C-alpha cells in the first residue's frame, strides 16, 4: 500500500476545507456543496481502494511512516498512519456516512448564508476525524481528538448570533477539555511507562505486564476519562443534548455517527491495556450501563425531536461502553457501525421533518406527517425499528450481542441493559407516532408549507435506510446460522489481549437454548414497549403536556433531566466563578501593583540614566577613562 | 583572502566609474562586485585553516562564514541606497568606494592572525566610518557626529595600540598562535604586562562594538549619521568586531579564562543594563535602535564571556539574525522618514509610524517582524539567536548573568513593541509610500529570512 494513496484520504477533505474556507465569499453556492461533497466522496473512494488492497495483501496490519515529527531525547514520535482492521472499519464509517451527510447538507443548508463556511468546517472535521482513526500513535490520535473537538465547537455554535447556541458550544468544548486533560495525562503516563507512544511498541511492551498492573490501571482510567468526555458518558454527558443547537447534519455526523464514537475507538485500539486492567473494565461497564439507563429515562419525556435523539445517542453510547466493559470489543464495534447507520438516518430524517416544518422541533406541534413526507416516514420507521432492536434490522444483532455478553459477565448488567432497551423502544416509537401519526397539530401556515424534501436529502435517507435494514447481516451470530464475519475480521486485533488474558476470549459458555431465550426476551420486550407506545399515542391520541402544566414529582425530576445541569452549576460553576472573581480582584490589586511598579521603576531609572548621555565629548572621554582606570586598578592591583 | 584582494581593486574601479557622466552604472556595478566577492569568498571553503600573507591572515570556515554574513548585509544595505539618486550633494562613487574599502577592513579583523593586521583592519574600517558619518556635509548633526566619533575613536585606537605594544613586550610576538603558546606555557604566572596589554586591547575592541562604559559615542553618532550609514555601522562593524573579539579570546587567551572572564562579565551586565534601560526613554526610533545595538552587543558579549563550544555557532547565528532584522527596521525607517521629509517635517520618532499599517501593510509587517526578531519572540530568527546565546551561558553555568539578560529582554519588549503599536494601533495620516521594486525585494527577503530561520534554525547549521 503506497503512502501517497493513504495520504490522500485525509488530504482531500483538507483541500476541500482550504478551498471553501479561504474562498467562501467568492465561490458560488452551487460549487461549494459540490467541492465539499466531492472531497468526502473522494476520500471514501480511496478508503474503499485501500480496504480492497488490504484484504488482497492478506490482511496484515501495517504502519506507513510519513516523516519524523518530534524527536526529543529518547522519545521519538513519527507522523505515521496505521492501517489495520480497526482503522479501516472506522475509515469506512467516517468517509461513507460522512459522504452521505455531505450530500444531504448540500440540500439542507442551501438557504443558509454561511453555506460555504459550513462546508469548510464539515471538511475540516472529516480531516481531523481521519487523523484520529488513522494515526499510528497516541499523539496523532490526540491531534485528531482535539481537532474534532474544535470542529464540534465551531459547528454547534454555527449560528453564532444566538447566545444560547454559543453557550452550548462553549459547554461542549469545556466538558470535552476536561476529558481531554485525562487523555493527555494518560498519554504522559504512557510515555513515562513505555517510553513510546507508538501503538505497536506500547502494546508489545504491555503484553509483558501482569494482569492488574497498577500503572496500567491508572493509564486506562485516565484514557477512559478522555473517552467519557468525547463519548458523552457520566459524568461528562450533559454537553451532547445541548450540542443539538448545531445544524441537523452536524448532529448526525459529529454527534451521532462519528466523533462521539471516538472514545469507543480509543478503548478498542488500546484493548491490550484495558484487558490488563479488570478494575477499569468494571468501571467502564458500570458507567456505561448507568449512562444507558439514565439517558434513556430522560429520553422518555423529551418533546424536542432532536433532544430525544440526542439522549438516545447518549444511551446507545452507554451500551457500547457496557460492551467494552465486558470485553466484548467486537460487539461494541458492531454497535458503533450499526448505530452510525440508524442514528445518522434518524437524525437526517428529523432534519427532513424540521425542514418541512419550517424549523419547528417540538413534536407536540407535529403529527400526521406520514402522508406529506412518505419517504421520510418510511426511512424513519426503518430507523426506529432498527434502534428498537427488532429483527432482522441492524440494531437487533448488535444490541443482542452486547446483552448476551453482559449476561455472561454479570446478570445484573443484563437486566439493566434490557430495561434500557425497553425504554429505548418506547421513546423511539413515541417519537415516531407523535410525529407521523394522528392529526396535524401545528399552525395553519406550517400545514400549508409541508412538503417532502429534495432528492439530495432523500437519497442519503434511502441509502442509510438500506444499511440500517441490512447492516446487521455482517454480524449474524453462529446460533442463527451465521459466521459473524465482522468478529472474524476483527479478531487479529486482539492477539495481544488474548495473550495476556486468554480466559476473556474463550468461546461462549452459553448454550444455544439460552441464547435463543435471551433473544426472545429482548425482542418481546421491545415489541411490548412499542405496542404500549402505540396504545398511548395513537389509540388514545394523547399528546405530552405543555410546558406550563404542573407535573407529578417523579415526572418533573426526569423532565428536568434529573437537575444535573443545575447540580453542576451549583457544585462546579458557581464556586469556580467566585474563586475566579476573588483571584481577579487580587490580581487587579497586587499583581498589577508589582507589574506596573516594575514598569514605572524602569522608566524612572531610564530617565536618570539618560542624563549620562550629555552630548559633551570631553565628558564621554572622562567617563571612559574612569572605566579604564577602574578595570586596570581592580584587575592588576586588587587581585 | 580573495575578497580582500578583489574588493581592494574593485573599490578603486568604483572610484574610476565615478568619472563617467552617468551615475546609474554605479549601483549595479557595486552590487555585482559584492556578489563576486561573495563567490570568491567560498574558494577557500572547507580547506581547513589556511594562512596567507606571511601568516598574518587566517582563513577557515568560521572566518568565511563571518565574511559571508558581512557581505550579505553589505549587499542589502547597498541595494537600499538606490544609488543616492534623491540626494543632490551625494557623491555615490566615493560612498560606494569607501564602503567597499571598509569591507576590506572588516575582512581583515575577522581573519587576522597577527595583531598588526587587526590594527590595520580596525583603522581601515574606522576611518571609512568617520567619513561616511560626516558625509551629509550640509547637516550640522552629521558633522558633529563625525567629529565626535573621530575624537573618541582616536582615543580608543591609542588605548588599543598601547595594549598591542604591551602584549608584544610580554610575549615578543604579534602572532596569535605565538601568544597562545606563550600563555599556555606560562599559565596564570604570566607577567602583569601581558594582563595589562590584554585588558587595554580588549577595551579598544569593546569600544568598537559599543560595550558599556565605552558606548557613549554610539547614540550620538548613530543618530547624527545618515540612516543608511547607521545601518552599515550597526551591522557590519558589530559583526566584524565580535568576530575579532571572539577570535582573540578563543584563540590566544583560553588558558587564562579565569583572569579575564570577570571583567568581561561585569562589562556584559553593564552593557545590557545601559542599553536596554536607556532605550525605554527614547522617543526617536533611530536613537532607540542605537541603544538597541548597545543592548545586542550585551547579548553577544554573553556568548563571548561564556566561551563554550556553542559560542562560535551562537555568535554567528546571532549576528546574522540581528543584522537582518536591523537592516529591515532601518529600511522601513528610511522610507517612512523620507516620506515625512517630503511632507515638510523631518521625523524619525516612533510617532512617524503612526497608522503605517492602514495604507502600507507590507512595510508595517516588515517592521513588526524585525521588531519581534530583535525582541527575541519565538518563530523569528532573533528568538533562536537568544536561545543559542543563553544556551552557551548555561553550559558555562553563568546563570546569574542569564537572569539579568532575561529581565533585560523583557524590558526590550517594551520599546520594540512601541513601534508595532504605533504602526498597527495608532491613528495616523501616512499616505501610500512608493517602494522601488528592488528595495521591496530586499525587505521581503530579509523578512522571509527572519521567519525562515525562526521556523527552522537547523537550516543555518546545514548551510555551514
HADDOCK unambig.tbl for C-alpha pairs under 7 A between the chains (distance, minus, plus):
assign (segid A and resid 602 and name CA) (segid B and resid 277 and name CA) 6.58 0.50 0.50
assign (segid A and resid 603 and name CA) (segid B and resid 280 and name CA) 6.55 0.50 0.50
assign (segid A and resid 603 and name CA) (segid B and resid 281 and name CA) 6.67 0.50 0.50
assign (segid A and resid 606 and name CA) (segid B and resid 277 and name CA) 5.11 0.50 0.50
assign (segid A and resid 606 and name CA) (segid B and resid 278 and name CA) 4.66 0.50 0.50
assign (segid A and resid 606 and name CA) (segid B and resid 280 and name CA) 6.30 0.50 0.50
assign (segid A and resid 606 and name CA) (segid B and resid 281 and name CA) 5.78 0.50 0.50
assign (segid A and resid 607 and name CA) (segid B and resid 281 and name CA) 6.18 0.50 0.50
assign (segid A and resid 609 and name CA) (segid B and resid 278 and name CA) 6.25 0.50 0.50
assign (segid A and resid 610 and name CA) (segid B and resid 278 and name CA) 5.58 0.50 0.50
assign (segid A and resid 613 and name CA) (segid B and resid 216 and name CA) 6.71 0.50 0.50
assign (segid A and resid 617 and name CA) (segid B and resid 148 and name CA) 6.37 0.50 0.50
assign (segid A and resid 620 and name CA) (segid B and resid 216 and name CA) 5.97 0.50 0.50
assign (segid A and resid 621 and name CA) (segid B and resid 152 and name CA) 6.85 0.50 0.50
assign (segid A and resid 624 and name CA) (segid B and resid 213 and name CA) 6.15 0.50 0.50
assign (segid A and resid 624 and name CA) (segid B and resid 214 and name CA) 5.64 0.50 0.50
assign (segid A and resid 627 and name CA) (segid B and resid 213 and name CA) 6.29 0.50 0.50
assign (segid A and resid 632 and name CA) (segid B and resid 196 and name CA) 6.93 0.50 0.50
